[in-house]
Amino acid sequence: MSKVEDMATQSITIRVSPEAAQISNTTTAAQQRKLEPLLSLQLTAVARTTRPLEDIMSGISRKAQARGLTPEIIDARLHT
């Protein structure tokens, strides 16, 4: 179990793209539980760095694309 799963959690509201909102709104409760630790870790990592958020996001995107990760693959994995 990860550190995120071990500790108490709180709900937050964030603004996302329409595509991200649709993905979130159409996932099952089990899929949501898979996403929550990932999102929590990413938010924490961003908050702890001194690099601009845009640089971090661009780096994450470049790495994902270099590894062949596409929106279609993300969608397929969330709906399995």
C-alpha positions as CSV (number, residue, x, y, z in Angstrom):
1,M,0.0,0.0,0.0
2,S,1.4,3.5,-0.9
3,K,1.8,6.4,1.5
4,V,-1.2,8.1,-0.1
5,E,-3.4,5.1,0.6
6,D,-2.2,4.8,4.2
7,M,-3.0,8.4,5.2
8,A,-6.3,10.2,5.6
9,T,-7.6,11.9,2.5
10,Q,-9.6,15.0,1.7
11,S,-11.6,16.0,-1.3
12,I,-10.7,19.0,-3.4
13,T,-12.2,20.7,-6.5
14,I,-9.9,21.5,-9.4
15,R,-10.7,22.9,-12.9
16,V,-9.7,20.6,-15.7
17,S,-10.2,20.3,-19.5
18,P,-13.5,19.1,-20.8
19,E,-11.9,15.9,-21.9
20,A,-10.4,15.3,-18.4
21,A,-13.7,16.0,-16.8
22,Q,-15.5,13.6,-19.1
23,I,-13.0,10.9,-18.3
24,S,-13.4,11.5,-14.6
25,N,-17.2,11.6,-14.8
26,T,-17.4,8.3,-16.7
27,T,-15.0,6.3,-14.6
28,T,-16.2,3.7,-12.1
29,A,-15.6,4.0,-8.4
30,A,-12.8,1.4,-8.7
31,Q,-11.2,3.4,-11.5
32,Q,-11.4,6.6,-9.4
33,R,-9.6,4.9,-6.6
34,K,-6.8,4.0,-9.0
35,L,-6.5,7.6,-10.2
36,E,-6.6,9.3,-6.8
37,P,-3.2,8.3,-5.5
38,L,-1.6,9.1,-8.8
39,L,-3.1,12.6,-8.9
40,S,-2.3,13.2,-5.2
41,L,1.4,12.3,-5.8
42,Q,1.6,14.5,-8.9
43,L,0.1,17.5,-7.0
44,T,2.5,16.9,-4.1
45,A,5.5,16.7,-6.4
46,V,4.5,19.9,-8.2
47,A,4.1,21.8,-4.9
48,R,7.5,20.7,-3.6
49,T,9.5,21.8,-6.6
50,T,10.9,25.2,-7.5
51,R,10.5,24.6,-11.2
52,P,7.6,26.4,-12.9
53,L,4.4,24.3,-13.2
54,E,4.4,24.7,-17.0
55,D,7.9,23.2,-17.2
56,I,6.8,20.2,-15.1
57,M,3.7,19.6,-17.1
58,S,5.6,19.9,-20.4
59,G,8.2,17.4,-19.1
60,I,5.5,14.9,-18.1
61,S,3.8,15.3,-21.4
62,R,7.0,14.8,-23.4
63,K,7.9,11.7,-21.4
64,A,4.4,10.2,-21.8
65,Q,4.5,10.8,-25.6
66,A,8.0,9.4,-25.9
67,R,6.8,6.3,-24.3
68,G,3.8,6.0,-26.7
69,L,1.2,7.1,-24.2
70,T,-1.8,8.6,-26.0
71,P,-5.2,9.8,-24.8
72,E,-6.7,6.7,-26.4
73,I,-4.4,4.4,-24.4
74,I,-5.2,6.3,-21.2
75,D,-8.9,6.0,-21.9
76,A,-8.6,2.3,-22.6
77,R,-6.7,1.6,-19.4
78,L,-9.2,3.5,-17.3
79,H,-12.1,1.6,-18.8
80,T,-10.7,-1.9,-18.2
